[in-house]
Amino acid sequence: MSARYHTPRIRLSSLALLTGAALLTAGPLTVPEAHADNLARHSAEAAHPSHKPVVLATIPVGLNPRAVAFDPDYETAYVANAGSNTVSVIDVETRKATATINVGTFPYGVAFVRHGEFVYIPNRDSDNLSVIDTHTQKVIKTVTVGDAPRWVAVAPDGRHAYVSSTGSGAITVIDTATHTVTASIPVGLSPRGIAFTPDGRTAYSANSDSDNVSVIDTRTLKVAATITVGDEPRGALVTPDGRTLYISNTIAGTVSVIDTRTRTVTDTITVGANPRGLNLYRGGRIAYVANSGSDTVSIFDTRTHRILGDVAVGDDPRWTASGPDGDYLYVTNTGSHTVSVLTLTR
């Protein structure tokens, strides 16, 4: 292994106006040298009009934000601030942080459970998970999980949440009705990102220190297969049809494209430096990836896998959350203690 890289409710009716204003003020779209050949090679393709990413707004939050997630109604977004041991609550319409909630030490992941009634926050350095009541905006329970928990993802049926316990090399399974641990699934070394297939039968764990992905059968709670990917995989994203899995490889500076039926890597996309969070734009034709080492977000075509461009965001962008219908994106900027709001224009 090589050395590790260290270290919002918007009214849809007004989105077009906001996008137009962003176009007048946003700087020119930049294309890193690493993508130049790729862009040139496909410049003749005209399958759809060209899209450009633009920043609509920047929202100050707590120190060193990690993950961000929207509630099911897209009225608020919660941000885990690792540097201040807090969670910021953002009003999506006003794009302002309206509350701050104290949680455990070094909060990392964020996930809404039980139809948005609660939020789960894994705390890396206190080896536990804070359960926040979204009505009172207070922690109502603290659940002990594995060593150094980071990511949390909720199964499509909402009954269980999976937490990547990085130091334990395991996925901790939590019953969302009782907020209790029901199982621990051994996976690869230092599991990070987690993603489920739409039917909930399979979960994927990106294992950063073993450079592979564990394929978990959620019925047996066992690893059914292991897929080798790039250097230090962290982010994971399954497409809505369940056929493709994207994995961001942080040290490699790439995204692995995996066919979920054959469980094989079918392509590798070179993106920016130290990619992490992955998400989809409206319709799923375009994907975003946050590049923490180059302070950019790249977009790529999910059919051709060609890079369409990049846009500068804040310092050290890490993780992403997609707004209603994928119309815009939140990106956490760990180094500048902000959240960037992005959309695409033509």
C-alpha positions in Angstrom: 0.0 0.0 0.0 1.2 3.5 -0.8 1.3 6.3 1.7 -2.1 7.7 2.6 -3.3 11.2 1.6 -3.8 13.2 4.8 -4.7 15.8 5.8 -28.9 22.3 0.8 -34.9 22.9 0.8 -34.1 24.9 -2.5 -37.3 25.8 -4.2 -37.3 24.1 -7.5 -39.2 26.9 -9.1 -36.3 29.3 -8.4 -33.6 26.9 -9.5 -33.5 28.1 -13.0 -33.0 31.7 -11.9 -30.3 30.7 -9.5 -28.5 28.7 -12.2 -28.7 31.7 -14.6 -27.1 33.9 -12.0 -24.4 31.4 -11.3 -23.5 31.3 -15.0 -23.0 35.1 -15.0 -20.6 34.9 -12.0 -19.0 31.5 -12.2 -15.4 31.2 -13.5 -14.6 29.3 -16.6 -14.9 25.5 -16.5 -11.4 24.0 -16.1 -10.3 20.7 -17.4 -7.2 19.2 -15.7 -4.4 17.9 -18.0 -5.2 14.4 -16.8 -8.6 14.7 -18.6 -7.5 16.6 -21.7 -6.9 13.5 -23.9 -10.1 12.0 -22.7 -12.1 15.1 -23.6 -10.5 15.5 -27.0 -11.0 11.8 -27.9 -14.8 12.2 -27.3 -15.3 15.8 -28.5 -17.1 14.6 -31.6 -19.7 12.7 -29.6 -23.0 14.6 -29.3 -25.3 12.1 -27.6 -26.6 14.9 -25.4 -25.8 18.6 -24.9 -22.7 19.4 -22.9 -23.2 20.0 -19.2 -21.1 22.2 -17.0 -21.0 22.1 -13.2 -21.4 25.5 -11.4 -21.4 26.5 -7.8 -24.7 28.2 -6.7 -23.8 28.9 -3.0 -21.4 28.2 -0.2 -22.7 27.5 3.3 -20.5 27.9 6.5 -20.8 25.0 8.9 -18.7 23.6 11.7 -15.1 22.6 11.7 -13.8 20.0 9.2 -17.2 18.7 7.9 -17.3 15.1 6.7 -20.6 13.6 5.6 -23.8 15.4 4.7 -27.4 14.0 4.1 -30.8 15.4 3.3 -33.9 14.5 5.3 -36.6 12.6 3.2 -38.5 15.8 2.5 -35.4 17.8 1.6 -36.2 20.5 4.1 -33.1 20.2 6.1 -29.6 18.7 5.7 -27.4 17.5 8.5 -23.6 17.8 8.4 -21.2 15.9 10.6 -18.4 18.3 11.8 -15.4 16.2 12.8 -13.3 19.1 14.0 -15.9 20.5 16.4 -17.7 17.3 17.5 -21.0 18.7 16.3 -23.7 18.4 13.7 -24.9 21.4 11.7 -28.5 21.6 10.7 -29.0 23.4 7.4 -32.3 25.0 6.3 -32.3 24.0 2.6 -34.5 26.9 1.5 -32.5 29.6 3.1 -29.2 27.8 2.8 -28.1 28.7 6.3 -27.2 26.6 9.3 -30.0 27.0 11.9 -28.9 24.7 14.7 -25.8 23.0 16.1 -26.0 19.6 18.0 -23.3 18.2 20.2 -22.5 14.6 19.5 -19.5 12.2 20.1 -15.9 12.6 19.2 -15.0 13.1 15.5 -18.4 12.6 14.0 -18.2 11.3 10.4 -21.2 9.7 8.7 -24.8 10.9 8.5 -28.0 8.9 7.7 -31.7 9.5 8.3 -33.8 6.6 9.6 -37.4 5.8 10.4 -38.8 8.2 7.7 -36.6 11.0 9.0 -37.6 10.7 12.6 -34.0 10.1 13.6 -30.5 10.7 12.4 -27.5 8.3 12.9 -24.1 9.8 13.4 -21.1 7.5 13.7 -18.4 9.0 15.9 -14.9 7.8 14.8 -12.9 8.5 17.9 -15.5 7.6 20.6 -16.4 4.3 18.9 -20.1 4.9 19.1 -23.1 6.2 17.2 -25.3 9.2 18.2 -29.0 8.9 17.7 -30.6 12.3 17.1 -34.3 13.0 17.4 -35.0 15.3 14.5 -38.0 16.9 16.3 -36.1 18.0 19.4 -32.7 18.1 17.7 -31.2 16.3 20.6 -29.2 13.1 21.1 -31.6 10.5 22.7 -29.2 7.5 22.7 -25.6 6.6 22.2 -24.9 3.1 20.7 -21.6 1.4 21.1 -20.4 0.0 17.8 -17.0 -1.2 16.5 -13.6 0.5 16.4 -13.4 3.8 14.6 -16.8 3.9 12.9 -17.1 6.1 9.8 -19.8 5.6 7.3 -23.5 4.7 7.8 -25.9 3.5 5.1 -29.6 2.5 5.5 -31.1 -0.5 3.8 -33.8 0.3 1.2 -36.5 -1.1 3.5 -35.3 1.1 6.3 -35.2 -1.7 8.9 -31.4 -1.8 9.3 -28.4 0.5 9.1 -24.9 -0.6 8.3 -21.9 1.1 9.9 -18.4 0.7 8.7 -16.2 0.0 11.8 -12.9 0.9 10.2 -10.6 -0.3 13.0 -12.5 -3.5 13.5 -12.6 -4.5 9.8 -16.3 -5.1 10.1 -19.7 -3.8 9.3 -21.9 -3.2 12.4 -25.6 -3.9 11.8 -28.2 -1.8 13.7 -31.9 -2.4 14.1 -33.4 1.0 13.4 -36.6 0.3 15.4 -34.7 -0.3 18.6 -31.4 1.5 17.8 -29.5 -1.7 18.9 -26.7 -3.7 17.4 -27.8 -7.0 16.0 -24.8 -8.3 14.1 -21.2 -7.7 13.0 -20.0 -8.8 9.6 -16.3 -9.2 9.0 -15.2 -7.7 5.7 -11.8 -6.4 4.4 -9.3 -4.1 6.0 -10.5 -0.6 7.0 -14.0 -0.6 5.5 -15.2 2.9 4.5 -18.1 3.6 2.1 -21.2 1.4 2.0 -23.9 1.1 -0.7 -27.0 -1.1 -1.1 -28.6 -2.5 -4.3 -32.1 -1.1 -4.7 -33.7 -4.5 -3.8 -31.7 -4.5 -0.5 -30.4 -8.0 -1.1 -26.7 -6.9 -1.5 -24.5 -4.4 0.3 -21.1 -3.3 -0.8 -18.2 -2.3 1.5 -15.2 -0.3 0.1 -12.2 -1.6 2.1 -9.5 1.0 1.9 -6.6 -0.9 3.3 -7.1 -4.1 1.4 -7.9 -2.4 -1.9 -11.1 -4.4 -2.5 -14.9 -4.4 -2.2 -16.8 -6.9 -0.1 -20.1 -8.1 -1.5 -22.4 -8.8 1.4 -25.5 -11.0 1.2 -27.9 -9.1 3.5 -30.0 -12.2 4.2 -27.1 -14.4 5.5 -25.0 -11.4 6.7 -22.0 -13.0 5.1 -19.5 -11.9 2.4 -20.4 -13.6 -0.8 -17.6 -12.3 -2.9 -14.6 -9.9 -3.0 -13.7 -7.6 -5.9 -10.3 -6.1 -6.3 -10.3 -2.4 -7.2 -7.8 0.5 -7.1 -5.6 1.9 -4.4 -7.5 2.9 -1.3 -11.2 2.6 -2.2 -13.4 4.9 -0.1 -16.7 6.0 -1.8 -19.4 3.6 -3.1 -22.4 4.3 -5.3 -24.9 1.9 -6.8 -27.0 3.1 -9.8 -30.8 3.1 -9.5 -31.1 0.1 -11.8 -28.7 -1.8 -9.5 -26.6 -2.9 -12.4 -23.5 -0.7 -11.8 -21.4 0.0 -8.8 -18.9 2.9 -8.7 -16.0 2.9 -6.3 -13.7 5.9 -5.8 -10.1 5.0 -5.3 -8.5 7.8 -3.3 -4.8 7.1 -3.8 -5.2 5.9 -7.3 -7.2 9.0 -8.4 -9.7 6.8 -10.2 -13.2 5.4 -10.1 -13.7 1.7 -10.7 -16.8 0.7 -12.7 -18.2 -2.6 -11.6 -20.9 -4.8 -13.2 -22.9 -6.0 -10.2 -24.1 -9.1 -12.1 -20.7 -10.4 -13.0 -19.0 -8.8 -10.0 -16.1 -7.6 -12.3 -14.5 -4.3 -13.0 -15.4 -3.3 -16.5 -13.7 0.1 -16.7 -11.5 2.6 -14.8 -12.1 6.3 -15.0 -9.3 8.8 -14.2 -10.6 11.7 -12.2 -9.1 14.3 -9.9 -6.7 13.8 -7.0 -7.9 11.8 -4.1 -11.5 11.2 -5.1 -14.0 10.4 -2.4 -17.8 11.1 -2.5 -19.9 10.0 -5.5 -23.4 10.9 -6.5 -25.7 11.2 -9.5 -27.3 14.1 -11.3 -31.0 14.1 -12.4 -31.8 11.0 -14.5 -28.5 9.2 -13.7 -26.8 10.1 -17.0 -24.1 12.1 -15.2 -22.2 11.3 -12.0 -20.3 13.6 -9.6 -17.1 12.8 -7.7 -15.5 15.0 -5.1 -11.7 15.2 -5.4 -10.2 16.1 -2.0 -6.7 16.5 -3.3 -7.5 18.9 -6.2 -10.3 20.9 -4.5 -12.7 20.1 -7.4 -15.7 18.1 -8.3 -15.5 16.1 -11.6 -18.5 15.0 -13.6 -18.6 12.1 -16.0 -21.0 10.4 -18.4 -22.3 7.2 -16.9 -22.7 5.6 -20.3 -19.4 6.5 -22.0 -17.5 7.0 -18.7 -15.8 10.1 -20.3 -15.0 13.1 -18.1 -17.2 16.1 -19.0 -15.4 18.7 -16.8 -14.5 19.9 -13.4 -15.4 22.8 -11.1 -13.5 24.3 -8.2 -15.2 24.1 -4.8 -13.8 24.6 -1.3 -10.7 23.3 0.3 -10.5 19.5 0.6 -14.0 18.4 -0.6 -14.9 15.1 0.8 -18.5 13.8 0.7 -21.7 14.6 -1.3 -25.5 14.4 -1.0 -27.9 14.7 -3.9 -30.9 17.0 -3.7 -34.5 16.3 -4.8 -34.6 14.5 -8.1 -30.8 15.0 -8.4 -31.2 18.7 -9.4 -28.4 19.9 -7.2 -25.6 18.6 -5.0 -24.2 19.4 -1.6 -20.4 18.9 -1.1 -18.6 19.2 2.2 -15.3 21.1 2.2 -13.3 19.8 5.1 -10.5 22.4 4.9 -12.7 25.5 4.5 -15.5 24.4 6.9 -18.2 24.9 4.3 -20.7 23.1 2.1 -20.8 24.0 -1.6 -24.1 23.8 -3.5 -23.6 22.7 -7.1 -25.8 22.2 -10.1 -25.3 21.5 -13.8 -26.0 23.9 -16.7 -26.0 23.4 -20.5 
